[in-house]
């Protein structure tokens, strides 16, 4: 679903990413791991178009993608749940979900029942303001909003950060459900190792803006991954 080759990113005069080669397949969770500051979030921003890559190529669903904006990437089928969730605090839950309609044809601008089945709390709180929700509820809202756009590729940046354990478990079940549907590829940036390891089919470990370890779960012993992300 996604393939990058030689993806490079600069912020001003500083180089952040160094020639990233990455593949994410439909029906799989691809996990990007590493300590703080190695470039994981920057990689998601480059893929999503939030920051335009400096060099390298990218294909989505077999088609080349140029250096286009985040809005264009969303319309091409990339859903992005950023670190910090970025929900609209003064809009209601329902209105937050409806912001995803901009990527859809008019006939598809509705909230599917599947959203409320996966996140029942959002139905109960549909008329509450986003800023009044707990951190865990806001994270569920952010994921649901991305799902509204019917993405081919879903990018999740630290979805467990600051979330209570019972909501982490629910988010894990939602990710498993989306993976098992087989329609989308999921890229998960996550520091909670056991959560990530339990979900992931494929791993990329980053250090100083470059990929240092890559492979499937079958190819990479758990001990090697632990050692690689503990540097």
C-alpha positions as CSV (number, residue, x, y, z in Angstrom):
1,X,0.0,0.0,0.0
2,X,2.9,2.4,0.8
3,X,6.5,2.3,-0.4
4,X,9.1,4.9,0.2
5,X,12.6,4.9,-1.2
6,X,15.3,7.3,-0.2
7,X,12.9,9.5,1.7
8,X,14.8,12.5,3.1
9,X,13.5,15.5,5.1
10,X,15.0,18.8,6.2
11,X,13.7,21.4,8.6
12,X,15.4,24.6,7.5
13,X,19.1,23.9,7.4
14,X,18.9,20.7,9.5
15,X,18.5,17.2,8.0
16,X,16.0,15.1,10.0
17,X,15.5,12.0,7.9
18,X,18.2,10.1,5.9
19,X,17.1,8.0,3.0
20,X,14.2,6.0,4.5
21,X,13.2,2.9,2.7
22,X,9.9,1.6,4.1
23,X,7.0,-0.6,3.0
24,X,3.6,-1.0,4.6
25,X,1.2,-3.6,3.3
26,X,-2.6,-3.8,3.5
27,X,-3.8,-6.1,6.2
28,X,-0.7,-5.5,8.3
29,X,0.5,-3.3,11.1
30,X,3.9,-1.8,10.4
31,X,5.5,-0.5,13.6
32,X,8.1,2.3,13.7
33,X,10.1,2.2,16.9
34,X,13.0,4.0,18.5
35,X,13.8,6.4,21.4
36,X,12.7,10.0,21.6
37,X,14.0,12.3,19.0
38,X,15.1,9.8,16.3
39,X,12.7,11.1,13.7
40,X,9.6,8.8,14.0
41,X,7.1,11.7,14.1
42,X,8.9,13.5,11.3
43,X,8.6,10.3,9.2
44,X,4.8,10.3,9.6
45,X,4.7,14.0,8.8
46,X,6.7,13.4,5.6
47,X,4.4,10.5,4.6
48,X,1.2,12.5,5.4
49,X,2.3,15.6,3.6
50,X,2.3,17.7,6.8
51,X,6.0,18.4,5.9
52,X,7.1,18.1,2.3
53,X,9.9,15.6,1.9
54,X,13.2,17.0,0.5
55,X,14.0,14.0,-1.6
56,X,13.1,10.4,-2.4
57,X,10.1,8.7,-3.9
58,X,6.8,7.5,-2.5
59,X,4.1,5.2,-3.9
60,X,0.6,4.8,-2.5
61,X,-1.4,1.8,-3.7
62,X,1.1,1.3,-6.6
63,X,0.9,4.9,-7.8
64,X,3.7,7.5,-7.6
65,X,2.9,10.4,-5.2
66,X,4.6,13.7,-5.7
67,X,5.5,16.3,-3.1
68,X,1.9,17.2,-2.3
69,X,0.1,18.8,0.7
70,X,-1.5,17.1,3.6
71,X,-4.9,17.9,2.2
72,X,-4.0,16.2,-1.1
73,X,-2.6,13.1,0.8
74,X,-5.8,12.9,2.8
75,X,-7.8,12.9,-0.4
76,X,-5.6,10.2,-1.8
77,X,-6.4,8.0,1.2
78,X,-4.0,8.8,4.0
79,X,-5.5,9.1,7.5
80,X,-3.3,10.7,10.1
81,X,-3.8,10.6,13.9
82,X,-1.1,13.0,15.2
83,X,0.7,12.9,18.5
84,X,-1.4,15.0,20.9
85,X,-4.6,14.1,19.1
86,X,-5.3,17.6,17.7
87,X,-9.1,17.4,18.1
88,X,-11.1,20.7,18.0
89,X,-11.9,21.5,21.6
90,X,-14.8,23.8,21.0
91,X,-16.5,21.6,18.4
92,X,-18.8,18.8,19.6
93,X,-17.8,15.1,19.1
94,X,-20.2,14.9,16.2
95,X,-18.7,18.1,14.6
96,X,-15.2,16.8,15.1
97,X,-16.1,13.6,13.2
98,X,-17.8,15.6,10.5
99,X,-14.5,17.5,9.7
100,X,-13.5,14.2,8.0
101,X,-16.2,14.7,5.4
102,X,-14.1,17.1,3.4
103,X,-12.2,14.2,1.9
104,X,-15.4,12.3,0.9
105,X,-17.9,12.6,-2.0
106,X,-21.2,14.2,-0.9
107,X,-23.0,10.9,-1.0
108,X,-20.6,9.4,1.6
109,X,-20.8,12.2,4.1
110,X,-22.3,10.4,7.1
111,X,-20.9,8.8,10.3
112,X,-21.0,5.0,9.7
113,X,-22.5,2.8,12.4
114,X,-19.2,1.0,12.5
115,X,-17.6,4.1,14.2
116,X,-20.0,4.0,17.1
117,X,-19.8,0.2,17.4
118,X,-16.0,0.5,17.8
119,X,-16.2,3.6,20.0
120,X,-19.5,3.5,21.9
121,X,-18.5,6.4,24.1
122,X,-18.5,8.7,21.1
123,X,-22.2,8.0,20.5
124,X,-23.0,8.7,24.2
125,X,-21.1,11.9,24.0
126,X,-22.0,13.1,20.5
127,X,-23.1,16.5,21.7
128,X,-20.3,17.1,24.2
129,X,-17.5,19.4,23.3
130,X,-14.2,17.7,22.3
131,X,-12.3,19.7,25.0
132,X,-14.6,18.3,27.7
133,X,-13.5,14.7,27.0
134,X,-10.8,12.8,28.9
135,X,-7.5,12.1,27.1
136,X,-8.5,8.6,26.3
137,X,-11.8,9.7,24.9
138,X,-10.1,12.3,22.8
139,X,-7.8,9.7,21.4
140,X,-10.7,7.5,20.4
141,X,-12.3,10.6,18.8
142,X,-9.1,11.3,16.8
143,X,-8.9,7.7,15.5
144,X,-12.6,7.7,14.6
145,X,-12.2,11.0,12.8
146,X,-9.4,9.5,10.7
147,X,-11.5,6.5,10.0
148,X,-14.3,8.7,8.6
149,X,-12.1,9.5,5.6
150,X,-12.0,5.7,4.7
151,X,-8.2,5.7,4.5
152,X,-6.1,3.2,2.6
153,X,-3.2,4.0,4.9
154,X,-3.7,4.9,8.6
155,X,-0.8,6.6,10.4
156,X,-1.0,6.5,14.2
157,X,1.5,8.5,16.3
158,X,1.8,7.3,19.9
159,X,-1.8,6.4,20.4
160,X,-1.2,5.1,23.9
161,X,0.6,8.1,25.2
162,X,-1.0,9.3,28.5
163,X,-4.0,6.9,28.1
164,X,-5.5,4.8,30.9
165,X,-4.9,1.0,30.6
166,X,-8.5,0.0,29.8
167,X,-8.6,2.5,26.9
168,X,-5.2,1.2,25.6
169,X,-6.8,-2.2,25.4
170,X,-9.8,-0.9,23.5
171,X,-7.5,1.0,21.1
172,X,-5.5,-2.2,20.6
173,X,-8.7,-4.1,19.7
174,X,-9.7,-1.5,17.2
175,X,-6.3,-1.6,15.5
176,X,-6.6,-5.4,15.3
177,X,-10.0,-5.1,13.8
178,X,-8.9,-2.6,11.2
179,X,-5.9,-4.8,10.3
180,X,-7.9,-7.9,10.0
181,X,-10.4,-6.2,7.6
182,X,-7.5,-6.3,5.2
183,X,-8.5,-3.0,3.4
184,X,-5.9,-0.7,4.9
185,X,-2.2,-0.6,5.9
186,X,-1.5,0.7,9.3
187,X,1.8,2.4,10.4
188,X,2.1,2.6,14.2
189,X,4.6,4.8,15.9
190,X,4.7,3.5,19.5
191,X,7.1,3.5,22.5
192,X,5.0,1.1,24.6
193,X,6.9,-2.0,23.5
194,X,4.6,-4.8,24.6
195,X,1.6,-3.0,23.0
196,X,3.5,-2.5,19.7
197,X,5.0,-6.0,19.6
198,X,1.6,-7.6,20.2
199,X,0.1,-5.8,17.2
200,X,2.9,-5.5,14.7
201,X,3.6,-7.7,11.7
202,X,6.6,-5.7,10.5
203,X,9.2,-3.5,12.3
204,X,11.4,-0.6,11.5
205,X,13.7,0.7,14.2
206,X,15.1,4.2,13.8
207,X,18.2,5.9,15.2
208,X,19.3,9.4,14.4
209,X,16.9,9.8,11.4
210,X,17.8,6.5,9.7
211,X,16.4,3.0,9.8
212,X,18.9,0.7,11.6
213,X,16.8,-2.5,11.9
214,X,14.0,-3.7,9.6
215,X,12.1,-6.9,9.1
216,X,9.0,-9.0,9.9
217,X,8.1,-10.3,13.3
218,X,9.2,-13.8,12.1
219,X,12.6,-12.4,11.0
220,X,13.4,-10.4,14.1
221,X,13.7,-12.1,17.6
222,X,12.0,-10.1,20.3
223,X,15.3,-9.8,22.2
224,X,17.0,-8.1,19.2
225,X,14.1,-5.6,19.0
226,X,14.3,-4.8,22.7
227,X,18.0,-4.2,22.4
228,X,17.6,-2.0,19.3
229,X,15.0,0.3,20.9
230,X,16.9,0.5,24.2
231,X,20.0,2.1,22.7
